[in-house]
Amino acid sequence: MIDLTKCGMHPAATDLFDFVQRSAEDGVAIHAVEEGIWQRMLQLGHEALGQFLERQGDGDLGETLTMPDGHEVARLEQPHTRC
């Protein structure tokens, strides 16, 4: 179970709820609230996906990997980073 207080998702979730509260108190138009919620949900999703990927490890499955079609492929000599 992910502890939101110890990961990057906590600030994003807190920001979302704070934004809704402030918007209600300030009488912000619904279209602006909807846009603000959407942007914060994208950020929260980005943080959640990052947490998922962090828990997947480096993807090293060994020296070789057998593909679904039976073809065997070799691991690259050096790991490649992805952005």
Number of C-alpha atoms within 10 A of each C-alpha: 3 10 9 14 9 9 14 16 22 15 14 21 18 13 15 19 13 12 16 16 11 12 16 13 9 9 9 12 10 11 9 11 17 12 11 15 17 13 13 19 15 12 16 21 15 15 19 18 13 15 15 12 12 10 9 9 8 10 8 10 8 8 10 12 14 10 9 7 6 8 8 10 11 10 12 9 7 6 10 6 6 4 2
